[in-house]
Amino acid sequence: MLQERCRFEMGLQELMGGCPREYVEILHYIDSLRFYDNPNYEKIYKLMRKAISVLQVQEFPYDWEAGFGKVQGS
């Protein structure tokens, strides 16, 4: 099954190649959850923030967020 193949070595490298390693941590965390488990959204959020920090990318507002379209510094 493709879903299972993507969770291990070669399939995982193919699926997540070029992605921050935090994404792999998120995938493994989600896979560890059972159907009725409550996800720890704070954990997922922190891993995503860490990936942004490690990659040194600037997070811009989405078009539906306040401040979208405003020039920075004005």
C-alpha positions, 0 to 999 in steps of 0.5 A: 500500500502506498501510504505504508510505503511512504512511512519508511526509508525510501518511500519516506525519503521520496515523500519528504525529500527536501522538506525540513526534518521537523515535517518528518517528526510531525508525520511520525507523531500523527502516525502514532495517534489512534483514532480517538486521541486528541492531537497535541496541536501545540507540539505540531505548531512548535515543530512548524515554528522550529522549521521556519526558524531553522530554514530562516524564512520569513513568515508573511501574512496570508491574504485573509489575515490583518496586515496583508497587502500593507508594505512593511515599514509604512 
